[in-house]
Amino acid sequence: MGSHALRVGVLVNDAVRDEPWLAEHGVAFWVEVAGGTRPYRFLFDTGRTFDVLAHNARAMHVDWGAVEAVVISHGHNDHTGGLLETVRACGRRVPVILHPDALLPKLKTVPILRTIGAPHRWDQVGETGCLLATREPVQLVAGVQTSGEIPRTTAFEGPEEFHTLRDGRLERDELRDDLALFIHLPDVGLVVVTGCAHAGIVNTIRHGLALTGATRLRAVIGGFHLIRATPDRIRQTLEALDALQPELLLPIHCTGDRAVAELARGFGERLRYAYVGSELRVESDGSVTI
């Protein structure tokens, strides 16, 4: 890992800039955090298909045997499609950290009924990995934790029209399983990694700052889920983000071209796009590169 204190590599995303990387609609990150006698390495999400994930993992020189855990941001298939084969590739029962609702049936009813949930059952994942299903934050290693359930405090953020089945009943899915990753490094600040931020990107960041006690928002990378947001919601999001003073924003996946353009206008050089193969690195001196 060299001198890097943190490395977040984009393994799966919707956009690719050059070879040898492959793109698909989905998200997966390879995360390495320095600490102790060796780096702590884990996956955040597993993309839509293991084939694309595995191809990009080879290009990024990911060692499956070094994976310490797999964290799932939420139960949609573009974040969980490669889960079962990923855990099998690790060669042992690594912890799989997710919300209890993540493997419930997930449905979209607009414009037509279709299933969008994980293609795996609890028993399949449980036989292969060690399931840690909780609504609470989980500390993976010093300075690194999952968000747990994210409080919904803004008036302008909320999930789209999703549904789930619970005890045989069709009900609106508020996506309480939406998790983020908070990495709080001493003398650096907070790095927030999201899958889709269905809880709202502003809600997510505010929760991260409150949970970690961080006073500096160094970087936010992941889906901001503004692809179908109204112009008013985008405007309110930009205003709220500006108040949080992020030093670097890297919106990908479900953020949407219109929202990215508005973010670029609002944040200038603080806005960057991360393609498949891009790496966010925090050096040992605290500097951040992408």
C-alpha positions in Angstrom: 0.0 0.0 0.0 3.0 2.3 0.3 2.6 5.6 2.0 -1.1 5.9 1.4 -3.3 6.3 4.5 -6.4 5.5 2.4 -7.2 4.2 -1.0 -10.7 4.0 -2.4 -10.7 2.4 -5.9 -13.8 2.4 -8.1 -14.3 -1.2 -9.2 -17.8 -0.8 -10.8 -19.5 2.3 -12.1 -21.6 3.3 -15.1 -18.8 5.2 -16.9 -15.3 4.1 -18.1 -12.7 6.3 -19.7 -10.1 3.8 -21.1 -9.0 0.2 -21.2 -8.7 -2.3 -19.6 -11.8 -1.3 -17.5 -15.4 -2.4 -18.1 -18.4 -0.4 -17.2 -21.9 -1.4 -16.1 -24.8 0.1 -14.2 -23.7 -0.5 -10.6 -21.3 0.3 -7.8 -18.4 -1.4 -6.1 -15.4 0.1 -4.3 -12.1 -1.5 -3.1 -11.1 0.2 0.1 -7.7 0.0 1.8 -7.0 1.7 5.1 -3.5 1.8 6.7 -3.3 0.9 10.3 -1.5 -1.4 12.7 1.0 -3.8 11.1 -0.9 -4.2 7.8 -3.6 -2.4 5.7 -7.2 -3.3 6.3 -8.9 -4.2 3.0 -12.6 -4.6 2.2 -15.2 -4.2 -0.5 -18.1 -1.8 -0.4 -20.8 -3.2 -2.7 -20.4 -5.8 -5.4 -21.8 -4.3 -8.6 -24.5 -5.9 -10.8 -22.5 -8.9 -12.1 -19.5 -10.7 -10.8 -18.0 -11.0 -14.3 -17.5 -7.2 -14.6 -16.4 -6.9 -10.9 -13.9 -9.7 -11.3 -12.5 -8.3 -14.6 -11.9 -4.9 -13.0 -10.6 -6.4 -9.8 -7.9 -8.2 -11.8 -7.0 -4.9 -13.5 -6.8 -3.2 -10.0 -4.7 -6.1 -8.7 -7.3 -7.0 -6.0 -6.2 -9.9 -3.9 -9.5 -11.8 -2.9 -7.6 -13.6 -0.2 -6.9 -10.2 1.5 -10.6 -9.2 1.7 -11.5 -8.7 5.4 -15.2 -7.9 4.9 -17.9 -7.0 2.4 -20.2 -4.1 3.2 -23.5 -3.8 1.3 -24.9 -0.3 1.0 -28.5 -1.5 0.2 -30.4 -4.3 -1.4 -30.7 -3.3 -5.0 -29.3 -5.6 -7.6 -26.8 -3.1 -9.1 -25.0 -3.2 -5.7 -25.5 -6.8 -4.7 -25.4 -8.8 -8.0 -21.9 -10.1 -7.4 -22.2 -10.7 -3.7 -22.4 -14.5 -3.5 -19.5 -15.1 -6.0 -17.5 -12.4 -4.3 -17.7 -14.1 -0.9 -16.9 -17.4 -2.5 -13.8 -15.9 -4.2 -12.5 -14.8 -0.8 -12.1 -18.5 0.1 -13.4 -18.2 3.6 -16.5 -16.9 5.6 -15.7 -13.2 5.6 -18.1 -10.9 7.4 -20.9 -9.5 5.2 -22.3 -6.4 6.8 -25.7 -5.1 5.8 -29.1 -4.0 7.1 -31.7 -6.6 8.0 -33.9 -5.3 5.2 -31.2 -5.5 2.5 -32.2 -9.0 1.2 -36.0 -8.4 1.3 -37.7 -8.5 -2.1 -37.2 -5.1 -3.8 -39.7 -3.8 -6.4 -40.3 -0.9 -8.7 -43.8 -0.3 -9.9 -43.3 2.6 -12.2 -43.6 2.5 -15.2 -44.0 -1.3 -14.9 -43.7 -3.8 -12.2 -40.2 -5.3 -12.0 -37.9 -6.8 -9.4 -34.7 -4.9 -8.5 -33.6 -6.7 -5.4 -30.5 -8.9 -4.6 -30.5 -12.2 -6.6 -29.5 -14.1 -3.5 -31.3 -15.5 -0.5 -30.3 -15.1 3.1 -29.4 -18.8 3.4 -27.2 -18.7 0.3 -25.1 -15.8 1.6 -25.1 -17.1 5.2 -23.7 -20.5 4.0 -20.8 -18.8 2.3 -20.1 -15.7 4.4 -20.7 -14.6 8.0 -23.9 -12.4 7.9 -23.8 -9.4 10.2 -27.3 -7.8 9.8 -27.8 -4.8 11.9 -29.5 -1.4 12.0 -26.6 0.0 14.0 -23.2 1.4 12.9 -20.4 -1.2 12.7 -16.8 -0.3 13.3 -14.6 -2.2 10.8 -11.3 -0.9 12.1 -10.2 2.2 13.9 -11.6 5.3 12.1 -13.8 3.3 9.7 -17.5 2.5 10.3 -20.7 1.9 8.6 -23.5 4.5 9.1 -26.2 2.3 10.4 -29.7 3.7 9.6 -29.4 7.3 8.5 -31.8 9.8 10.0 -34.1 11.6 7.5 -34.0 15.2 8.6 -34.2 17.2 5.4 -37.5 18.3 4.0 -36.4 17.9 0.3 -34.7 14.4 0.3 -36.4 11.0 0.2 -36.4 7.8 -1.8 -38.3 7.3 -5.1 -41.4 5.1 -5.5 -39.9 1.8 -4.4 -41.8 -1.2 -2.8 -40.9 -4.3 -0.9 -42.7 -7.4 0.4 -42.8 -7.9 4.1 -44.7 -10.8 5.7 -46.6 -11.3 2.4 -47.7 -7.6 2.2 -46.7 -5.2 -0.5 -45.6 -1.9 1.1 -43.7 1.2 0.2 -40.0 0.8 0.7 -38.5 3.7 2.5 -35.0 2.1 2.0 -34.0 2.1 5.6 -31.4 -0.4 4.5 -29.5 2.5 2.8 -26.0 2.6 4.5 -22.9 4.7 3.9 -19.3 4.3 4.9 -17.6 6.9 7.1 -13.8 7.0 7.2 -12.5 9.5 9.8 -8.7 9.9 9.6 -6.7 11.9 12.2 -5.5 15.2 10.8 -7.3 14.6 7.6 -11.0 14.8 8.2 -14.0 12.7 7.1 -14.3 10.8 3.8 -17.8 9.6 3.0 -18.5 6.7 0.6 -22.0 6.1 -0.6 -23.7 3.5 -2.7 -26.8 5.5 -3.9 -27.5 7.8 -0.9 -31.2 6.9 -1.1 -31.5 8.5 2.4 -30.3 11.7 0.8 -26.8 12.8 0.3 -27.2 15.7 2.7 -28.8 13.5 5.4 -25.9 11.1 4.9 -23.1 13.6 5.3 -24.7 15.3 8.3 -25.1 11.9 10.0 -21.4 11.1 9.3 -20.2 14.4 10.8 -22.4 13.9 13.9 -21.5 10.2 14.3 -17.7 10.7 14.0 -17.4 14.1 15.5 -15.4 15.2 12.4 -15.2 19.0 11.7 -13.6 18.7 8.3 -15.4 17.2 5.3 -12.5 16.1 3.1 -14.2 14.1 0.4 -17.5 12.5 -0.7 -17.5 9.7 -3.3 -20.4 7.6 -4.6 -23.9 7.9 -5.9 -25.9 11.0 -4.9 -29.1 9.7 -6.4 -30.2 12.9 -8.1 -30.8 11.4 -11.5 -34.6 12.0 -11.4 -34.5 15.0 -8.9 -36.5 18.1 -9.7 -34.5 21.3 -10.4 -35.7 22.6 -7.0 -34.4 19.6 -5.2 -31.0 19.9 -6.9 -30.9 23.6 -6.0 -31.7 22.8 -2.3 -29.1 20.0 -2.3 -26.4 22.3 -3.6 -27.2 25.0 -1.0 -27.1 22.4 1.8 -23.9 20.9 0.5 -22.3 24.3 0.2 -23.0 24.9 3.9 -21.2 21.6 4.7 -18.0 22.8 3.0 -16.9 19.7 1.2 -13.3 19.9 -0.1 -13.9 17.3 -2.8 -17.0 15.8 -4.4 -16.9 12.7 -6.6 -20.4 12.0 -7.7 -20.9 8.8 -9.8 -23.5 6.2 -10.9 -27.0 7.5 -10.1 -26.2 11.2 -9.6 -27.4 12.1 -13.1 -25.9 14.4 -15.8 -28.0 17.4 -14.9 -27.1 17.3 -11.2 -23.4 16.7 -12.0 -23.5 19.8 -14.3 -25.1 21.9 -11.5 -22.6 20.5 -9.0 -19.7 21.4 -11.3 -21.1 25.0 -11.7 -21.5 25.3 -7.9 -18.3 23.7 -6.8 -15.8 24.2 -9.6 -12.5 22.5 -9.1 -13.9 20.8 -6.0 -16.0 18.6 -8.3 -14.4 15.6 -10.0 -15.8 12.5 -11.7 -14.5 9.1 -10.8 -14.5 6.5 -13.6 -14.0 2.8 -13.3 -10.4 2.4 -12.3 -10.2 5.8 -10.6 -8.7 5.9 -7.1 -9.2 8.4 -4.3 -6.0 8.4 -2.3 -5.2 10.1 1.0 -1.5 10.2 1.5 0.3 9.9 4.8 0.9 13.7 4.8 -2.9 14.3 4.6 -3.0 15.3 0.9 -5.8 14.0 -1.3 -5.4 12.9 -4.9 -7.8 11.3 -7.5 
